[in-house]
Structure formats: C-alpha cells, structure tokens
Amino acid sequence: MRLRNGSSFAGLAFVIVLLLATIVAPMDALAATATPKAAAPTPSGPPTDTPTPAPTRTPAPTPTATATLTELQNRLLLADTYLKAGQSAKAVELYSAILVQERGQPEALAGLKKALEGQTALTATAAAPRPTAAPATPAPPSGPGFGSTLLTKTGDAVATVLPFLLIVLALYVLSQALRWIMFALREFYYLKLFPFFRRPAQARPFLIGEFTDGTGMQGFPGTRVVTQRITEKLLAWNQLVQAREIAIEPAPPVDLGGMAWIKVLWTWLVPPPRAYKIDGALLGNQPGAYRLMIRRTDLSTNSVDASRTFETTVGVPEVAFQGMAELAAKWLCYPRDIEASTAVTRGMRAAEMSGAGTASPSASEIYDAALDLLLPVRQQVNQGAVDYADARDRLRQADGLLRVLPDGSRLYVDLKAVIADLSRSVPNA
C-alpha cells in the first residue's frame, strides 16, 4: 500500500511537471521570435569552444485563397474594359465572339448593345460638319499718347517751316552781299570819282535829330536855338567848301499801306544812309554851368561815331547855348582838330597872360576867320561879280591862317583846297 501510494504520488508530480513544461516552452519560443538576440562580440583572444545555439523555427504563414476567373468572365471583363475606354469597335468584336460561343449570354448582349450605340454616336460625330470658328475681333487700336502727338505735330511744323526759313535766309544773305557792294560803289563814287573830275569829295551829310531839354526852365526855347544855330553854321561852311549835301532834313516815312511788308526787303537791299545823325541834350542851370551834350551817330553802321560835352558859365541861357551850338557845329565838321587845339590854345592863353609871348589862334577861331574872309569871295565868284582888290586881300589873309594849322589836319586840307579854287577865279591873287 505504501508503495502504491508512493508511486501514485510520484506519477501525479510527473504529470504536473509535464504540464508546466508544455505551457512554458511555447512562451519562450514566442519571446525569442519577437526579440532577436544581439550578436555576441568576437573575442580578440584565441577561440574557445563555445557551443552554437540551435536555430529557432518560426511557423510559416497560412496562404490566402485567390479568386479565379473563368474564361467567359475574363472575356467579358476585357470587352467591358474596351467599352469603357471608348474603343467601341474592339468591344463589339469581343462581345460578338462571346455570343457566337455562348448564345443568349445576357451580359454579352447588354454590352454589345452599348458598344453598338457608342460606335453609332462616334460615326455621327465624325460625319457632322465642323463648326466654323468665329473670326477674331481685332482689338481696337490704342490712341496715340500726348508725347507721340506732340512729336508728330512738331515734325510736321518743322517740315513745313524749315524750307521757308531756308529761303528767307538765302535771300537775306544775298541781299546783304548786294547791299555791301552798292555801299562800296557809292563811297567810291563820292570819295574817288569826284576828285578825279576836279570836284571836291563829298563828305557825309548831317541829319539833325532831336535835342532833349534837361534844364528845367519853363518856356526856354533852348532846343530850337541849338538846332537852328548848328544848321546855320553848317550851311555857311557847306557853301564855302561847296558841300551842299551836308545839312539835310529828315525825309518823311513812306506810307506803303497794305504793301508795308515790302519795306523789309527794301531795307535789306538799299544801302544804309550815308549820313551822320546829330542829337543830344541841354543841361544845367544857374548858379551852375550850362552844358550841351552832343552825339554823332554813323547811320551806315548804326553806331556812335563821336560824342562831346561843351560847357560854359555865361549868365544868359540863350547866349550860352547859342555859343556852345556854334562850337558844336565846328566840332561836327572837324572833331579831331577842335579837340587837339583845345589844350594847345589853353596853354598859349596862359603864356599870353603871363607876357611870355603871343598866343596863336585856335582851330575854332581859324574856322570863324575863314568864314569871315572867304565866304564873301565865294559868293562873289558864284554871282560873277568879283571885287578883285578885296578878293586878293582876303585870300592873302586866309593864306596866312594856313601857317598856323598843322599840315596833316583836315581843316588845313579843306581850307587850302578852297583858297586854291578861289585863286583860279581871282587872277594875281
């Protein structure tokens, strides 16, 4: 009984151990499969006899069953694919082949009907005329900008005006050339041809202009007195030297009316006036000195040729400006002689007052003396009734005046020519 009980107990323990081993073994196998072991490092020393562990087997996965199509299904699927892709002709061919083998097959019949409808629609679409494309509407042209418009108008204006300007410029240049040629010929005629024919050279005439009264005296006729005395003195000297064109009056302007524009061309062609324009101003008042400012303008060049201011302290205004006007007339005819003799005469006057000698007459005094001596002789010769005794005496006195003047002065040359001309009309002078 004891042995039997002991064997029973031992058998029961064996069964329990076997059950535990059966449970633990699958769990270890799953853990080993889930987490792989790290490879053992290779020892650097000599190899040792280490037992290699046995590989652990992983159970193979169970294969999944794949659906298999029959030949009919495969052909129907292929035909349906062609139909959906728009290949109606190919789909009709496949469905027709299926119906030949499988008569009355419903899917093939339905597919063939759809394929035929699609093929008919494609044929009708291909046979229909193509729609005509609508003509493209051109975009409206954009309007020109301000800059391009201005540039265009400027170019048109230049193209129109430029030829006209070139013609005017050519006419101006040609007219200036002709004007200069005519001016040179006129000067040659008066200054060269006249002496060649034994006539005195014609000096430039004087055009008496306006004088401005700056004295401030009410009712003072100073400008009229000055103009009158200058004109009288020049006329007397012109009569002596036979230069009748010197004193002239300004000509009135020509009224051309609607043809006034031609005056521009006329001034281009006609040479400038051959004259000196005389104008000036009256200044001063008592208790100061009176002054006469005079200016000589050359009209041929439109420039001031000379200017001078005369001054006096005479108390009576009329007498003062009358004397200055006579001196201004002499200066207009011989400006260099009158100016050069002023300083010399001043020095001689100082020497005469100191008793060092006798002062010689000035150019102004010689001018007046020549008029007093020679103008009556000229008048007698022009009238053809000469008092020869008186004329000879006057010519001798006038010849004595020439010794005082410098040989190169214009006054000396003109007086010598006058005395020589009068001597031919007065024998034994």
C-alpha positions as CSV (number, residue, x, y, z in Angstrom):
1,M,0.0,0.0,0.0
2,R,2.7,2.4,0.7
3,L,4.5,1.6,-2.5
4,R,1.3,2.0,-4.3
5,N,0.7,5.3,-2.7
6,G,4.2,6.5,-3.3
7,S,4.1,5.5,-6.9
8,S,0.8,7.3,-7.2
9,F,2.2,10.4,-5.7
10,A,5.3,10.3,-8.0
11,G,3.1,9.8,-11.1
12,L,0.9,12.8,-10.1
13,A,4.0,15.0,-9.7
14,F,5.4,13.9,-13.1
15,V,2.1,14.8,-14.8
16,I,2.2,18.3,-13.2
17,V,5.8,19.0,-14.3
18,L,4.9,17.8,-17.8
19,L,2.0,20.3,-18.0
20,L,4.2,23.2,-16.8
21,A,6.8,22.4,-19.3
22,T,4.2,22.3,-22.1
23,I,3.0,25.8,-21.1
24,V,6.4,27.5,-20.6
25,A,8.0,26.2,-23.8
26,P,5.7,27.9,-26.3
27,M,6.0,31.3,-24.4
28,D,9.8,31.1,-24.6
29,A,9.7,30.4,-28.3
30,L,7.4,33.4,-28.9
31,A,9.7,35.7,-26.9
32,A,12.7,34.6,-28.8
33,T,11.0,35.2,-32.1
34,A,9.8,38.7,-31.2
35,T,13.1,40.0,-29.8
36,P,16.2,38.8,-31.7
37,K,19.3,38.2,-29.7
38,A,22.2,40.6,-30.2
39,A,25.2,39.0,-31.9
40,A,27.9,38.0,-29.5
41,P,31.1,40.1,-29.8
42,T,34.0,38.4,-31.5
43,P,36.7,37.7,-28.9
44,S,40.1,39.1,-29.7
45,G,41.9,36.2,-28.0
46,P,42.2,32.7,-29.1
47,P,39.0,30.9,-29.9
48,T,37.2,29.0,-27.3
49,D,34.9,26.1,-27.7
50,T,31.5,27.7,-27.2
51,P,28.5,25.6,-28.2
52,T,26.4,27.2,-31.0
53,P,22.7,27.5,-30.0
54,A,20.2,25.7,-32.2
55,P,18.1,28.0,-34.6
56,T,14.5,28.7,-33.5
57,R,11.8,27.9,-36.2
58,T,9.1,30.4,-37.0
59,P,5.8,28.9,-38.1
60,A,5.0,29.6,-41.9
61,P,2.0,31.9,-42.5
62,T,-1.2,30.3,-43.8
63,P,-1.7,31.1,-47.6
64,T,-4.8,33.2,-48.5
65,A,-7.1,31.8,-51.1
66,T,-7.1,33.8,-54.6
67,A,-10.3,34.2,-56.6
68,T,-10.0,32.5,-60.0
69,L,-12.0,33.9,-63.2
70,T,-13.4,31.7,-65.7
71,E,-12.6,32.1,-69.4
72,L,-16.0,33.6,-70.1
73,Q,-15.7,36.1,-67.2
74,N,-12.3,37.1,-68.4
75,R,-13.5,37.8,-71.9
76,L,-16.5,39.7,-70.6
77,L,-14.2,41.8,-68.3
78,L,-11.9,42.5,-71.3
79,A,-14.7,43.6,-73.5
80,D,-16.2,45.8,-70.8
81,T,-12.8,47.4,-70.4
82,Y,-12.6,48.3,-74.1
83,L,-16.1,49.7,-74.0
84,K,-15.4,52.0,-71.1
85,A,-12.2,53.1,-72.7
86,G,-14.2,54.3,-75.8
87,Q,-12.9,51.5,-78.1
88,S,-16.4,50.6,-79.3
89,A,-15.2,48.7,-82.4
90,K,-13.0,46.4,-80.4
91,A,-15.8,45.9,-77.7
92,V,-18.3,44.9,-80.5
93,E,-15.8,42.4,-81.8
94,L,-15.2,40.8,-78.4
95,Y,-18.9,40.7,-77.5
96,S,-19.8,39.2,-80.9
97,A,-17.2,36.4,-80.3
98,I,-18.7,35.7,-76.9
99,L,-22.2,35.5,-78.3
100,V,-21.1,33.1,-81.0
101,Q,-19.8,30.7,-78.4
102,E,-22.4,31.5,-75.7
103,R,-25.6,32.2,-77.4
104,G,-28.0,34.4,-75.5
105,Q,-25.5,35.4,-72.9
106,P,-27.2,38.3,-71.2
107,E,-24.1,40.3,-70.2
108,A,-22.7,39.9,-73.7
109,L,-25.9,41.1,-75.2
110,A,-26.1,44.2,-73.0
111,G,-22.5,45.0,-73.6
112,L,-22.9,44.6,-77.4
113,K,-25.9,46.9,-77.4
114,K,-23.9,49.6,-75.6
115,A,-20.9,49.1,-77.9
116,L,-23.1,49.5,-81.0
117,E,-24.7,52.7,-79.6
118,G,-21.3,54.2,-78.9
119,Q,-20.0,53.3,-82.3
120,T,-23.0,54.9,-84.0
121,A,-22.6,58.1,-82.0
122,L,-18.9,58.3,-83.0
123,T,-19.8,57.8,-86.6
124,A,-22.4,60.5,-86.5
125,T,-20.0,62.9,-84.8
126,A,-17.3,62.3,-87.4
127,A,-19.8,62.8,-90.3
128,A,-21.2,66.1,-88.9
129,P,-19.6,69.3,-90.4
130,R,-17.1,71.0,-88.2
131,P,-18.2,74.3,-86.7
132,T,-16.8,77.3,-88.3
133,A,-14.6,79.3,-86.0
134,A,-15.8,82.8,-85.4
135,P,-13.5,85.4,-86.9
136,A,-11.3,87.0,-84.3
137,T,-12.4,90.5,-83.5
138,P,-9.3,92.8,-83.8
139,A,-8.6,94.8,-80.7
140,P,-9.3,98.5,-81.1
141,P,-6.1,100.4,-81.8
142,S,-4.9,102.3,-78.9
143,G,-5.0,106.1,-79.3
144,P,-1.7,107.9,-79.7
145,G,-0.2,109.4,-76.5
146,F,0.5,113.0,-75.8
147,G,4.2,112.7,-76.4
148,S,3.9,111.0,-79.8
149,T,1.2,113.5,-80.9
150,L,3.4,116.5,-79.9
151,L,6.4,115.0,-81.6
152,T,4.4,114.3,-84.8
153,K,3.0,117.8,-84.9
154,T,6.4,119.3,-84.2
155,G,7.9,117.3,-87.0
156,D,5.1,118.4,-89.4
157,A,5.6,122.1,-88.4
158,V,9.4,121.9,-88.9
159,A,9.0,120.2,-92.2
160,T,6.6,123.0,-93.3
161,V,8.5,126.0,-91.9
162,L,12.1,124.9,-92.5
163,P,12.1,125.3,-96.3
164,F,10.6,128.7,-95.9
165,L,13.2,129.7,-93.4
166,L,16.0,128.5,-95.6
167,I,14.6,130.5,-98.5
168,V,14.4,133.7,-96.3
169,L,17.9,133.1,-95.0
170,A,19.3,132.7,-98.5
171,L,17.5,135.9,-99.6
172,Y,18.9,137.8,-96.6
173,V,22.5,136.7,-97.2
174,L,22.2,137.6,-100.9
175,S,20.6,141.0,-100.1
176,Q,23.4,141.7,-97.6
177,A,26.0,141.0,-100.2
178,L,24.3,143.2,-102.7
179,R,23.9,145.9,-100.1
180,W,27.6,145.9,-99.2
181,I,28.5,146.0,-102.9
182,M,26.3,149.0,-103.5
183,F,27.6,150.8,-100.4
184,A,31.2,150.3,-101.5
185,L,30.4,151.6,-105.0
186,R,28.6,154.7,-103.5
187,E,31.6,155.5,-101.3
188,F,33.9,155.1,-104.3
189,Y,31.8,157.4,-106.4
190,Y,31.7,160.2,-103.8
191,L,35.2,160.0,-102.5
192,K,37.2,158.9,-105.5
193,L,35.4,159.8,-108.7
194,F,34.5,163.4,-107.6
195,P,38.2,164.4,-107.1
196,F,39.1,162.7,-110.3
197,F,36.8,165.1,-112.2
198,R,38.2,168.0,-110.2
199,R,35.3,168.3,-107.9
200,P,35.5,168.2,-104.0
201,A,34.9,164.9,-102.4
202,Q,31.5,164.7,-100.8
203,A,31.6,164.3,-97.1
204,R,28.9,162.6,-95.3
205,P,25.9,164.8,-94.6
206,F,24.5,165.6,-91.2
207,L,20.9,164.6,-90.2
208,I,19.9,167.0,-87.4
209,G,17.9,165.0,-84.9
210,E,16.1,165.9,-81.7
211,F,17.7,167.5,-78.6
212,T,16.3,167.0,-75.1
213,D,15.9,169.9,-72.8
214,G,17.0,169.0,-69.3
215,T,17.5,172.5,-67.9
216,G,14.1,172.6,-66.2
217,M,13.5,176.3,-67.2
218,Q,9.9,176.9,-68.1
219,G,9.3,178.3,-71.7
220,F,13.0,178.2,-72.6
221,P,13.4,177.5,-76.3
222,G,16.9,176.0,-75.9
223,T,16.4,173.0,-78.2
224,R,15.1,175.2,-81.0
225,V,18.0,177.7,-80.6
226,V,20.6,174.9,-80.6
227,T,19.2,173.2,-83.7
228,Q,18.9,176.5,-85.6
229,R,22.5,177.7,-84.8
230,I,24.0,174.3,-85.7
231,T,22.1,174.2,-89.0
232,E,23.1,177.8,-89.9
233,K,26.8,177.2,-89.1
234,L,26.9,174.0,-91.2
235,L,25.1,175.6,-94.1
236,A,27.6,178.5,-94.2
237,W,30.6,176.2,-94.1
238,N,29.0,173.9,-96.8
239,Q,28.6,176.9,-99.0
240,L,32.2,177.8,-98.6
241,V,33.6,174.3,-99.3
242,Q,30.7,173.6,-101.8
243,A,29.4,170.5,-100.0
244,R,25.7,171.1,-100.3
245,E,24.5,167.7,-99.0
246,I,25.9,168.1,-95.5
247,A,22.9,169.7,-93.8
248,I,19.7,167.8,-94.6
249,E,16.3,167.5,-93.1
250,P,14.8,164.0,-92.3
251,A,12.6,162.7,-95.1
252,P,9.1,161.7,-94.1
253,P,8.5,158.0,-93.9
254,V,6.9,156.4,-97.0
255,D,3.4,155.1,-96.3
256,L,3.0,151.8,-98.2
257,G,-0.4,150.8,-96.8
258,G,-1.0,147.1,-97.3
259,M,2.3,146.7,-99.0
260,A,4.3,147.8,-95.9
261,W,5.8,144.3,-95.7
262,I,7.9,145.0,-98.7
263,K,9.7,147.7,-96.7
264,V,11.6,144.9,-95.0
265,L,13.0,143.7,-98.3
266,W,13.7,147.3,-99.3
267,T,15.8,148.0,-96.2
268,W,17.7,144.7,-97.0
269,L,18.6,145.8,-100.5
270,V,19.1,149.6,-100.2
271,P,22.4,150.6,-98.6
272,P,22.2,152.3,-95.2
273,P,22.0,156.1,-95.2
274,R,25.3,157.8,-95.8
275,A,24.9,160.4,-93.1
276,Y,25.7,161.3,-89.5
277,K,22.7,161.7,-87.2
278,I,23.1,164.6,-84.7
279,D,21.3,164.6,-81.4
280,G,22.0,165.5,-77.7
281,A,20.7,167.1,-74.6
282,L,20.7,170.5,-72.8
283,L,21.7,170.5,-69.2
284,G,22.5,172.9,-66.3
285,N,21.0,176.0,-64.7
286,Q,22.2,179.0,-62.7
287,P,24.1,179.3,-60.5
288,G,25.9,176.3,-62.1
289,A,27.3,175.9,-65.6
290,Y,25.4,175.2,-68.7
291,R,26.3,172.1,-70.6
292,L,25.5,170.9,-74.1
293,M,25.9,167.2,-74.7
294,I,26.1,166.3,-78.4
295,R,26.4,162.9,-80.1
296,R,27.3,162.0,-83.7
297,T,25.9,158.6,-84.9
298,D,27.1,156.9,-88.1
299,L,23.9,155.6,-89.7
300,S,25.8,153.4,-92.1
301,T,27.0,151.2,-89.2
302,N,24.3,152.4,-86.6
303,S,27.0,153.1,-84.1
304,V,28.1,156.3,-82.2
305,D,30.9,157.8,-84.1
306,A,31.8,160.5,-81.6
307,S,30.4,162.4,-78.6
308,R,31.3,165.6,-76.8
309,T,30.1,167.8,-73.9
310,F,30.6,171.6,-74.1
311,E,30.3,173.7,-71.0
312,T,30.1,177.5,-70.3
313,T,29.3,179.8,-67.4
314,V,27.8,182.7,-69.4
315,G,24.8,184.1,-67.4
316,V,22.2,184.4,-70.2
317,P,20.9,181.0,-71.2
318,E,20.2,181.9,-74.8
319,V,23.6,183.3,-75.4
320,A,25.3,180.4,-73.6
321,F,23.7,177.7,-75.6
322,Q,24.0,179.7,-78.8
323,G,27.8,179.9,-78.4
324,M,28.0,176.2,-77.5
325,A,25.9,175.3,-80.6
326,E,28.3,177.2,-82.9
327,L,31.3,175.4,-81.3
328,A,29.4,172.1,-81.7
329,A,28.9,172.7,-85.4
330,K,32.7,173.3,-85.8
331,W,33.4,170.1,-83.8
332,L,31.0,168.1,-86.1
333,C,32.9,169.0,-89.2
334,Y,36.4,168.7,-87.6
335,P,36.2,166.8,-84.3
336,R,39.9,165.9,-84.1
337,D,41.2,169.4,-85.0
338,I,38.9,171.1,-82.5
339,E,39.8,168.7,-79.7
340,A,43.5,168.8,-80.4
341,S,43.7,172.6,-80.4
342,T,41.8,172.9,-77.1
343,A,44.8,172.0,-74.9
344,V,47.3,173.9,-77.0
345,T,45.1,177.0,-77.0
346,R,44.7,176.8,-73.3
347,G,48.5,176.7,-72.8
348,M,49.0,179.6,-75.2
349,R,46.4,181.7,-73.5
350,A,48.2,181.2,-70.2
351,A,51.5,182.2,-71.8
352,E,50.0,185.3,-73.3
353,M,48.6,186.4,-70.0
354,S,51.9,185.9,-68.3
355,G,53.6,188.1,-71.0
356,A,55.8,185.2,-72.3
357,G,54.5,185.5,-75.9
358,T,51.6,186.0,-78.3
359,A,49.0,183.2,-78.4
360,S,48.2,181.7,-81.8
361,P,44.5,181.4,-82.9
362,S,42.8,178.1,-82.1
363,A,41.2,175.9,-84.7
364,S,37.8,177.2,-83.8
365,E,38.9,180.8,-84.3
366,I,40.5,179.9,-87.6
367,Y,37.2,178.3,-88.7
368,D,35.4,181.5,-87.9
369,A,38.0,183.7,-89.5
370,A,38.0,181.6,-92.7
371,L,34.2,182.0,-92.9
372,D,34.5,185.8,-92.5
373,L,37.3,186.1,-95.1
374,L,36.5,183.5,-97.8
375,L,32.7,183.2,-97.8
376,P,32.1,186.7,-99.3
377,V,34.7,185.8,-102.0
378,R,32.8,182.6,-102.7
379,Q,29.5,184.4,-103.0
380,Q,31.1,187.0,-105.4
381,V,32.5,184.2,-107.6
382,N,29.2,182.3,-107.7
383,Q,27.4,185.6,-108.7
384,G,30.0,186.5,-111.3
385,A,30.7,190.0,-109.7
386,V,34.1,189.8,-108.0
387,D,35.8,192.8,-106.3
388,Y,39.4,191.7,-107.3
389,A,41.3,194.0,-105.0
390,D,39.2,193.0,-101.9
391,A,39.3,189.3,-103.0
392,R,43.1,189.3,-103.3
393,D,43.5,190.8,-99.9
394,R,41.1,188.3,-98.3
395,L,42.9,185.4,-100.0
396,R,46.3,186.7,-98.7
397,Q,44.9,186.9,-95.1
398,A,43.4,183.4,-95.4
399,D,46.7,182.0,-96.7
400,G,48.3,183.4,-93.5
401,L,45.9,181.3,-91.4
402,L,47.2,178.1,-93.0
403,R,50.6,178.7,-91.5
404,V,49.2,178.2,-88.0
405,L,47.4,174.9,-88.7
406,P,49.3,171.6,-88.8
407,D,49.8,170.3,-92.3
408,G,48.1,167.0,-91.7
409,S,44.8,168.4,-90.3
410,R,41.6,168.1,-92.2
411,L,40.8,171.8,-91.7
412,Y,44.2,172.7,-93.3
413,V,43.5,170.5,-96.3
414,D,39.9,171.8,-96.8
415,L,41.0,175.5,-96.5
416,K,43.9,175.0,-98.8
417,A,41.6,173.5,-101.4
418,V,39.1,176.4,-101.0
419,I,41.9,179.0,-101.4
420,A,43.3,177.3,-104.4
421,D,39.9,177.1,-106.1
422,L,39.1,180.8,-105.4
423,S,42.5,181.8,-106.6
424,R,41.8,180.4,-110.0
425,S,38.8,182.7,-110.2
426,V,40.7,185.8,-108.9
427,P,43.8,186.5,-111.1
428,N,47.1,187.5,-109.4
429,A,45.8,186.5,-106.1
